Amino acid sequence: MLERDKYILWNAGEVIYRVGDDSNEAFLIMEGSVQIFTMEGLLLNRIGTNEILGETSLLLNTTRTVTAIATSSPTCLASRSTS
């Protein structure tokens, strides 16, 4: 993971967050893609450019309920919680 200003870049295969992690931010995917997995490792979805991830647990103020893994070196804009 490389952070520059409010932008974050991940390498393919890098974990963005895991089930149970604290929710401090949501991400807008500027380019690339991310796979979303259940606690059991079942692939739920693959999301890409102009899609948001991490917003549900951030809004509900809960820990992460899924695992997000970069699949094609996504560049994301991070929106951090101030609470």
N, C-alpha and C positions, 0 to 999 in steps of 0.2 A: 504494500500500500504506500502510495506517495501522496502527500497532501500539499496543495499549493493554494493559498488563500482559502476559498470556500470549495475548491475542487478537489476531488479525491480520485486517484487512479489505482485500479487493482490489476494484477496479472491474472490471466485465465487460470482457474483452479483455486484461487485464493478465497478463503472464507471471509465474507463481509460481516456476517453475524451468525450466531448459533442460537438454537432453542435455549431459553433460560437467560440469555444475556440481557443486561439493562437496556432500556429504550431511551436513548438520549438524542436521537436524530432520525430523520427520514431522508430519503435520497431521491433525486430526480435523475434518471439515466439520460445522459446527454448523448452517449454513443455506446455501442457494445450491447451485451446481454447478460442476464443473471438468471440462474435456475433457483427455484424455491422448493425446498424439501420439508416433509413432515418430520416429526421427532423420530419416526421409525425408518426414515430414509426414503420414503416414497416421493417421487417427483410429482409436485403439484402443478407447476407452471414454469414457463420460460418467458421472461419479460424483457423488453428492450427499449430502444430510443423513445423518449417522451413519456415513459411510464414511471410511476412512483413506487418505491418499496420502503417498508418500515413504518408506514404512516399509521397503521391500525394500532399497534402496541404503543406507539408514541401518543396518539390521541386518547387511548384508553388508560394510559399510565400503567401499563403492565409490562412484564418481561416479554421477550421475543417468544413467539409460539411456533416459528418456523426457522429453518436455516437457509441463508442466502449465500450462494456461491457464484463467483464471477465465472462466466463461460467464454467470453471473448473480449477480454481486457476492457471492461467498461470504464467510462469516465462519468462520474456522478457529481452533481451539485448537492452538497450537504446542507440541510436545514436543521440546525441544532436547537433543542429545547432550552429555554432559559429558566425552567423551573427546577 
